[in-house]
Each structure stands twice: as structure tokens, then as C-alpha cells.
């Protein structure tokens, strides 16, 4: 199971950020992942840039591991599930079988993103543009000015810190707080094996989470969850 030291309060509930970059929501028994970008390598191959064609397998294997570790029975993917809307048609048989097994074993919802707005659920699951679950809005990209609790992806945030003369970059969640820090919004790290990252303190991320009184980067570090201040109002 995921270490309880990775749990943290958010909007009156408890969430767990796993080392694999998934977010576990115990009360809903749900696993949330953002920006899988499945079939990114095959997309680039079609455009002349050859990459090892195993990114989808690796991503799905990590997702299967996260499901085993958390025991989650629901999965919500927060957009850019495939690198393009035709990605589901390019899955090789082994990866397609892995994905079909995962969608059969869980209550699986695909939330579409800017990369895959017209994707098909060829391997199972249902599709939505956005969703509200237990008062929490699930969408691909944080909506500026949103005052409801929100979980999103899109930005692939990474925290950059200097520790003992070493520069370290790690995928992270970015969490905003309002007033008494009882609630806010959260941007998940990219889960996919073949995804880059944006500085969590980039103005585009900070702007997307306004209004807020504080914004932090949250990342598993060793046996605990570390927080790094990014912005204070």
C-alpha cells in the first residue's frame, strides 16, 4: 500500500500523492492520473522521428502497479490520455490488451484534453469533457477564476530546487490555497513515461490557479511529502 506519510489534506478530504505521480482519493477509492500521452512515440514515428515504441507499455505497467498498491476501483484520467485523437487506433496488441484489462477491472472514465479531444474509448471506459465528483471538478486544464475545488493536469509541473549545491528537478503536484487553506485547486504531475515538464513556478501555472492566497509544489521525497512555496499573495 502507499505510505500514509504521502497523504495530505485537500478541500476537507484526504489525498495521497504516490511516487509514481498518481493521486489516490481514498474516500472515493479512486486513482487519478493526468497526461498519459499514450502512443506519443508512434505519433513522432509517423512524422519521421523514430523513438522506442514502448512508451504505452511502460505507462500502463506503472498504472497497473499504482492500482495494485492503492487498491483503487475507479480511475479518472485528466486529459491528454493519448498524444493525439487517433492514438487509440495505433496501440499495438500487447498494450491494447493491457489497457482493456485495466478498464474491465475498474470503473474507468477518460476526461479528454487538448491533445485528444476526439479520442475513442476503443479499449473500454467512458468519455467526458469534464466531470464533478463529490463536489470536486475534474478537468484537463485549470480554469482561471474557478472557485470550486478542482483537479486538473495539462502543465506537467516539475519543482526545481537546489540542495547541497545540486540542482534537482522532480515531477510534482501544484496546490493552491484560499484564505484559511481549507480548500483550493490542484494540478497533477504528468504520469506518462514519455512526458517532459514545466517549471512549477512558471507564470502560466501560477496564473491558471488564480485567485489564490498561496501556491505550493508538493512532491514525495524519501519517506515523506515535501512542500515548496511557489507563490504568496
LINGICOR-V867661 format. One record per backbone hydrogen bond with DSSP energy under -1.0 kcal/mol. NH is the residue of the N-H (numbers start at 0). CO is the residue of the C=O. Records with the same first field share a line. If there is no record, write none. Layout:
NH: CO  CO
This chain:
5: 2
6: 3
7: 14
9: 12
12: 9
14: 7
15: 23
16: 5
17: 21
20: 17
22: 31
23: 15
24: 29
29: 24
30: 73
31: 22
32: 75
34: 78
36: 79
37: 80
39: 36
42: 38
43: 39
44: 40
45: 41
47: 44
48: 43
57: 53
58: 54
59: 55
60: 56
61: 57
62: 58
63: 59
64: 60
65: 61
66: 62
67: 63
68: 64
69: 65
70: 66
72: 28
73: 28
74: 106
75: 30
76: 108
77: 32
78: 110
82: 37
86: 83
88: 85
89: 86
95: 91
96: 92
97: 93
98: 94
99: 95
100: 96
101: 97
102: 98
103: 99
104: 100
106: 72
107: 105
108: 74
109: 125
110: 76
111: 127
118: 115
121: 119
123: 120
125: 107
127: 109
130: 137
132: 135
135: 132
136: 148
137: 130
138: 150
144: 209
145: 142
150: 136
151: 185
152: 139
154: 152
157: 197
158: 169
160: 167
162: 165
165: 162
167: 160
169: 158
171: 156
172: 217
173: 186
174: 215
175: 184
176: 213
177: 182
180: 177
185: 149
186: 173
187: 151
190: 33
191: 34
197: 155
199: 157
201: 198
204: 201
205: 201
206: 202
207: 203
208: 204
209: 206
212: 176
213: 176
214: 230
215: 174
216: 227
217: 172
218: 225
220: 223
223: 220
225: 218
227: 216
229: 214
230: 214
232: 212
